[in-house]
Amino acid sequence: MKKNWVLFFILLFVSFIWGVVYWLVIAKS
Protein backbone atom coordinates (compact mmCIF):
# COMPACT_ATOMS: atom_id res chain seq x y z
CA MET A 1 0.00 0.00 0.00
CA LYS A 2 2.83 2.37 0.88
CA LYS A 3 4.50 1.64 -2.46
CA ASN A 4 1.34 2.61 -4.33
CA TRP A 5 1.19 5.93 -2.47
CA VAL A 6 4.81 6.69 -3.34
CA LEU A 7 4.21 5.81 -6.99
CA PHE A 8 1.07 7.97 -7.07
CA PHE A 9 2.91 10.90 -5.50
CA ILE A 10 5.78 10.59 -8.01
CA LEU A 11 3.34 10.51 -10.94
CA LEU A 12 1.50 13.54 -9.54
CA PHE A 13 4.77 15.43 -9.05
CA VAL A 14 6.03 14.58 -12.56
CA SER A 15 2.74 15.61 -14.15
CA PHE A 16 2.85 18.88 -12.19
CA ILE A 17 6.40 19.60 -13.39
CA TRP A 18 5.41 18.84 -17.00
CA GLY A 19 2.39 21.12 -16.61
CA VAL A 20 4.61 23.99 -15.45
CA VAL A 21 7.13 23.40 -18.25
CA TYR A 22 4.32 23.22 -20.82
CA TRP A 23 2.80 26.46 -19.48
CA LEU A 24 6.17 28.24 -19.62
CA VAL A 25 6.68 27.13 -23.24
CA ILE A 26 3.20 28.36 -24.19
CA ALA A 27 3.71 31.65 -22.35
CA LYS A 28 7.03 32.32 -24.11
CA SER A 29 5.67 31.67 -27.61
FIMARFI-47623 format. One record per residue: x negated, z, y negated of N, C-alpha, C in turn. Coordinates in steps of 0.05 Angstrom, whole numbers, padded with zeros to 5 digits, always signed. Each point is the difference from the previous one (the first is absolute). Layout:
XZYXZYXZY;...
END
This chain:
-00017+00000+00024+00017+00000-00024-00018+00000-00025;-00020+00016+00000-00019+00002-00022-00013-00028-00005;-00007-00013+00022-00013-00026-00003+00018-00020-00014;+00026+00001+00007+00019-00019-00012+00002+00005-00030;+00000+00026-00008+00001+00007-00029-00024-00011-00015;-00024+00003+00013-00024-00010-00013+00001-00030-00003;+00009-00014+00021+00002-00029+00000+00020-00009-00022;+00022+00014-00001+00021-00006-00020-00011+00003-00029;-00015+00022-00004-00011+00006-00026-00021-00021-00008;-00016-00009+00019-00021-00020-00005+00014-00027-00007;+00021-00007+00015+00014-00025-00006+00013+00001-00028;+00011+00024-00007+00013+00003-00026-00021-00002-00022;-00023+00012+00004-00021+00000-00020-00011-00028-00004;-00005-00015+00023-00010-00027-00002+00020-00018-00014;+00026+00003+00007+00020-00017-00013+00002+00006-00030;-00004+00025-00007+00000+00008-00029-00024-00013-00014;-00023+00001+00012-00024-00012-00012+00004-00030-00004;+00011-00013+00021+00005-00029-00002+00020-00006-00021;+00020+00018-00003+00020-00004-00021-00012+00001-00028;-00018+00019-00004-00014+00003-00026-00018-00024-00005;-00015-00009+00020-00018-00023-00003+00017-00025-00007;+00022-00003+00015+00018-00023-00004+00011+00000-00029;+00008+00024-00009+00011+00002-00027-00021-00006-00021;-00025+00009+00004-00021-00005-00019-00006-00030-00001;+00000-00014+00023-00005-00029+00000+00022-00014-00015;+00025+00008+00004+00023-00013-00013-00001+00005-00030;-00008+00025-00008-00001+00007-00028-00022-00015-00015;-00022-00006+00014-00023-00014-00012+00006-00030-00004;+00016-00011+00018+00006-00029-00001+00023-00007-00019;
END
